[in-house]
């Protein structure tokens, strides 16, 4: 890609990094990206409220969709850069500032080269919570889509190498909150209350039997309050469930619900459930992965064929449930700080790699 386009994309990336916004709150981020697009191209940005896109339409053929996420994380900045986050407690520690800037760089190249291919440039909100793709997929349903592509920067892969995987790329997951409701009492008279401690203990101890074709992680347990004179009357267990099969996620949920019902009856409790951050399994289609590998070879990048899917979820899977496509990875370096850690920062040089990959994929 051209040096001037790269410089503009880096400028955008650093500005995004200074003013990060959490999922479903990307108002100023959207304004910023829109300004950069409209000030540097003749493309029209369509603002859908929560997200934006550019429709590059040149013929009657199908569209290729390129998607980048734009939200940040609820984390503290811990790097020493001129573009450090100015929004306290919010930082781009997953590299979505880099993903969005890569898509912008690619858009600049398309603006100059004017390829004969219909393209949707999609700047998606709320990837971290799984909300964004669920909303943006409605947009894709309005177009005749041939394929959808996205990428993620990833540590543990050689610097600037292209990571690729067939079939399952990311496990599906969701957060589950199990709430028990009993009755408080004085701690000296526990028989006059209904304390859910035993039910919570039994639930946690039985998770190995309940979640058989998936993995679970207990992330939080709460019981009563910090008061020695009160026997707890409520409590909850929070956990995440992950699997490479959407059906296994549903089966684990149903078993936990049924077991919770049995415990509630046993201990005279009431219960309720809440679900958060649902991500389907991310599936990569074979032809799309073949195209990614071919583009990487053409550009001379090293290729790292991943042996197993990432446990961390990605809402890109919402798109590939209904449209052919694939997500690939660009290496930060084998020993580079991992995403979602406080010493991580997106490497600007990956913008060139990603934009060149996008342009080559357009020719497949």
C-alpha positions in Angstrom: 0.0 0.0 0.0 1.0 3.6 -0.5 3.0 5.3 2.2 0.6 8.3 2.4 -2.3 5.9 3.0 -0.4 4.0 5.6 0.5 7.3 7.4 -3.1 8.4 7.5 -4.2 5.0 8.9 -1.6 5.1 11.6 -2.8 8.6 12.5 -6.3 7.3 12.8 -5.2 4.4 14.9 -3.3 6.6 17.4 -6.3 8.9 17.7 -8.7 6.0 18.2 -6.3 4.7 20.9 -6.4 8.0 22.7 -10.2 8.1 22.9 -11.4 4.5 23.3 -15.0 3.7 23.9 -16.7 0.6 25.4 -19.1 -1.7 23.5 -22.4 0.0 22.5 -20.9 3.4 23.4 -18.8 4.0 20.3 -20.4 7.4 19.4 -17.2 9.5 19.1 -15.3 6.6 17.5 -17.9 6.5 14.7 -17.6 10.2 14.2 -13.9 10.0 14.1 -13.8 7.2 11.5 -16.4 9.0 9.4 -14.4 12.2 9.4 -11.3 10.4 8.2 -13.2 8.6 5.4 -15.1 11.6 4.2 -12.1 14.0 4.4 -9.9 11.7 2.4 -12.2 10.0 -0.1 -15.4 10.7 -2.1 -17.1 7.8 -0.4 -20.4 8.2 1.5 -20.5 6.8 5.0 -23.9 5.4 6.1 -24.4 5.8 9.8 -26.7 3.2 11.4 -26.5 4.6 14.8 -24.5 1.9 16.5 -22.2 1.2 13.5 -21.2 2.6 10.1 -20.5 1.2 6.7 -19.5 2.2 3.2 -21.2 0.7 0.1 -18.8 0.6 -2.9 -21.0 -0.4 -5.7 -19.7 -0.7 -9.3 -21.6 -3.5 -11.0 -24.5 -6.0 -10.8 -22.4 -8.7 -9.1 -22.3 -9.9 -5.6 -20.5 -8.1 -2.7 -17.4 -8.9 -0.7 -17.7 -7.8 2.9 -14.8 -6.7 5.0 -15.5 -6.3 8.7 -13.5 -4.5 11.4 -14.5 -4.1 15.1 -14.1 -0.7 16.8 -14.8 -1.2 20.5 -12.4 -1.1 23.4 -12.0 -2.8 26.8 -12.7 -1.9 30.4 -9.0 -1.9 31.2 -6.3 0.5 32.5 -3.7 1.8 30.1 -0.2 0.6 31.1 2.0 1.6 28.2 4.1 4.8 27.7 3.2 6.2 24.4 2.3 9.7 23.1 -1.1 8.3 22.2 -2.0 6.8 25.6 -5.7 6.5 26.5 -7.3 9.7 27.8 -10.4 7.9 28.9 -9.8 6.6 32.4 -10.3 2.9 32.8 -10.9 2.3 29.0 -8.2 1.1 26.6 -7.7 -0.5 23.2 -6.2 -3.7 24.6 -7.5 -6.0 21.9 -6.3 -4.1 18.9 -9.6 -3.1 17.5 -8.1 0.4 16.8 -5.7 -1.4 14.5 -8.4 -3.5 12.9 -10.5 -0.4 12.1 -7.4 1.5 10.8 -6.5 -1.4 8.6 -10.0 -1.3 7.0 -9.6 2.4 6.6 -6.2 1.9 4.9 -7.8 -0.7 2.5 -10.6 1.7 1.8 -8.1 4.4 0.8 -6.5 2.0 -1.6 -9.8 1.1 -3.1 -10.7 4.8 -3.4 -7.6 5.3 -5.6 -7.5 2.0 -7.6 -11.3 1.7 -8.1 -11.5 -2.1 -8.6 -14.4 -3.6 -10.5 -15.8 -5.4 -7.4 -18.7 -4.5 -5.1 -17.5 -4.0 -1.5 -19.1 -3.4 1.9 -16.7 -1.8 4.4 -18.2 -2.6 7.7 -17.0 -0.9 10.9 -18.8 -3.0 13.6 -19.5 -2.0 17.2 -19.7 -4.2 20.3 -17.6 -7.2 19.4 -16.4 -7.7 23.0 -20.0 -8.3 24.2 -21.2 -10.3 21.2 -23.9 -7.7 20.4 -22.4 -6.1 17.3 -22.5 -8.8 14.7 -26.1 -9.8 15.7 -27.2 -6.3 14.7 -24.9 -5.9 11.7 -25.9 -9.2 10.2 -29.3 -7.7 9.4 -27.5 -5.3 7.1 -25.8 -8.2 5.3 -29.1 -9.8 4.7 -30.1 -6.8 2.5 -27.2 -7.4 0.1 -26.3 -10.2 -2.2 -23.1 -11.4 -0.4 -20.5 -13.6 -2.0 -18.0 -13.8 1.0 -17.2 -12.0 4.2 -13.6 -11.6 5.6 -12.1 -10.3 8.8 -8.9 -10.6 10.7 -7.5 -10.4 14.2 -4.1 -9.5 15.4 -2.7 -12.4 17.5 0.3 -12.9 19.7 1.9 -16.3 19.7 2.2 -16.2 15.9 5.4 -15.1 14.1 5.5 -11.4 13.5 3.6 -10.5 10.3 2.9 -14.2 9.5 -0.7 -15.1 8.5 -2.5 -17.5 10.7 -5.2 -19.6 9.1 -7.4 -22.5 10.1 -10.1 -24.5 8.4 -13.5 -25.3 9.9 -13.8 -24.2 13.6 -11.8 -21.0 14.3 -13.2 -19.9 17.7 -15.2 -21.8 20.3 -18.7 -20.6 20.9 -19.5 -19.4 24.4 -21.9 -17.6 26.7 -22.0 -16.3 30.3 -24.6 -17.8 32.6 -25.7 -16.4 35.9 -27.6 -18.8 38.3 -29.5 -17.0 41.0 -30.9 -18.6 44.2 -33.4 -16.8 46.4 -34.2 -18.0 50.0 -34.8 -16.0 53.2 -32.5 -14.1 55.5 -32.4 -14.7 59.2 -30.3 -13.8 62.2 -27.1 -15.8 62.1 -27.9 -17.2 65.5 -31.2 -18.6 64.2 -30.4 -20.1 60.7 -33.3 -22.5 61.0 -35.7 -19.5 60.6 -34.2 -18.6 57.2 -33.4 -20.4 54.0 -29.7 -20.1 53.2 -28.7 -21.1 49.6 -25.1 -22.0 50.6 -25.6 -25.7 50.2 -27.4 -25.4 46.9 -24.6 -23.2 45.5 -21.9 -25.7 46.8 -23.7 -28.7 45.3 -24.1 -26.9 41.9 -20.4 -26.1 41.7 -19.4 -29.5 42.8 -21.6 -31.1 40.1 -20.6 -29.0 37.2 -18.1 -31.7 36.0 -21.1 -34.0 35.5 -23.4 -31.4 34.1 -21.0 -30.0 31.5 -19.8 -33.0 29.6 -19.2 -32.0 26.0 -18.0 -28.4 26.7 -15.7 -26.6 29.1 -16.8 -24.3 31.9 -15.1 -21.7 34.1 -16.6 -20.4 37.3 -15.9 -16.7 37.3 -17.8 -15.5 40.3 -19.7 -16.7 43.4 -21.7 -14.4 45.7 -23.5 -15.3 48.9 -25.3 -12.9 51.2 -23.3 -10.0 52.5 -20.2 -9.3 54.7 -22.1 -9.3 58.0 -21.5 -12.0 60.7 -24.9 -11.5 62.2 -26.9 -12.4 59.1 -27.6 -15.8 57.5 -27.6 -15.3 53.7 -31.0 -15.3 51.9 -29.6 -15.1 48.3 -26.6 -16.0 46.3 -25.5 -16.6 42.7 -23.0 -18.5 40.6 -21.6 -17.0 37.4 -19.8 -19.1 34.8 -18.8 -19.2 31.2 -19.5 -22.2 29.0 -17.4 -22.9 25.9 -17.6 -25.5 23.1 -16.9 -26.2 19.4 -20.5 -27.3 19.0 -23.4 -24.9 19.4 -25.6 -27.9 20.4 -23.2 -28.7 23.3 -23.7 -25.2 24.6 -27.4 -25.7 24.6 -27.2 -29.1 26.3 -25.0 -27.7 29.1 -27.4 -24.9 29.7 -30.4 -27.3 29.9 -28.6 -29.6 32.3 -27.6 -26.7 34.6 -31.2 -25.4 34.6 -32.7 -28.8 35.4 -30.2 -29.4 38.2 -30.8 -26.0 39.6 -34.5 -26.7 39.7 -33.9 -29.9 41.6 -31.7 -28.1 44.1 -34.3 -25.3 44.5 -37.0 -27.9 45.3 -34.7 -29.7 47.7 -33.8 -26.6 49.7 -37.1 -24.7 49.3 -35.5 -22.0 47.1 -36.5 -19.9 44.2 -34.2 -19.4 41.2 -33.7 -17.4 38.1 -31.2 -17.3 35.2 -29.5 -14.6 33.2 -27.4 -15.0 30.0 -24.7 -12.7 28.7 -22.2 -12.3 25.9 -23.5 -15.1 23.6 -21.1 -16.0 20.8 -21.8 -18.8 18.3 -19.1 -21.1 17.1 -17.0 -19.3 14.5 -16.8 -21.4 11.4 -14.4 -20.8 8.5 -15.4 -22.0 5.1 -12.9 -24.0 3.1 -12.9 -21.9 -0.1 -12.5 -18.7 1.9 -9.5 -20.2 3.8 -8.0 -21.4 0.5 -8.2 -17.8 -0.7 -6.5 -16.5 2.4 -3.7 -18.9 2.0 -3.3 -18.1 -1.7 -3.3 -14.3 -0.9 -0.6 -14.8 1.8 1.6 -16.8 -0.6 1.2 -14.3 -3.3 2.3 -11.5 -0.9 5.2 -13.6 0.4 4.0 -13.8 4.0 4.8 -16.8 6.2 1.7 -19.0 6.8 0.9 -20.6 10.2 -1.7 -23.3 9.9 -3.3 -23.4 13.4 -3.8 -26.9 14.8 -6.8 -26.1 17.0 -9.4 -23.3 17.4 -9.0 -20.5 19.8 -10.9 -20.9 23.0 -11.7 -17.2 23.2 -14.9 -16.4 21.3 -15.4 -14.1 18.3 -18.7 -12.7 17.1 -17.5 -13.0 13.5 -19.2 -16.5 13.7 -22.6 -14.7 13.4 -21.7 -13.9 9.8 -20.4 -17.2 8.7 -23.4 -19.0 10.0 -25.3 -17.7 7.0 -22.6 -16.4 4.6 -19.4 -18.0 3.3 -16.3 -16.4 4.7 -13.4 -16.7 7.1 -11.4 -14.9 9.7 -7.6 -15.0 9.6 -4.9 -13.8 11.9 -1.8 -11.6 11.6 1.0 -12.4 14.0 2.2 -9.9 16.6 5.2 -12.1 17.4 5.6 -15.3 19.3 6.7 -13.6 22.5 4.7 -10.3 22.1 2.3 -9.4 25.0 -1.0 -11.1 24.6 -4.2 -9.2 23.8 -6.3 -8.3 26.8 -3.2 -7.6 28.9 -2.3 -4.2 30.2 1.1 -4.1 28.5 -0.3 -4.9 25.0 -0.4 -2.4 22.2 -1.4 -3.0 18.5 1.7 -2.9 16.2 1.2 -0.3 13.5 3.1 -2.3 10.9 0.3 -4.9 10.8 -1.9 -2.3 9.1 0.1 -2.7 5.9 -0.1 -6.5 6.1 -3.9 -6.5 6.7 -4.6 -3.9 3.9 -2.5 -5.8 1.4 -4.3 -9.1 2.4 -7.7 -7.5 1.9 -6.7 -6.1 -1.5 -5.4 -9.5 -2.7 -8.5 -11.3 -1.4 -10.6 -9.0 -3.5 -9.0 -10.5 -6.6 -9.8 -14.1 -5.6 
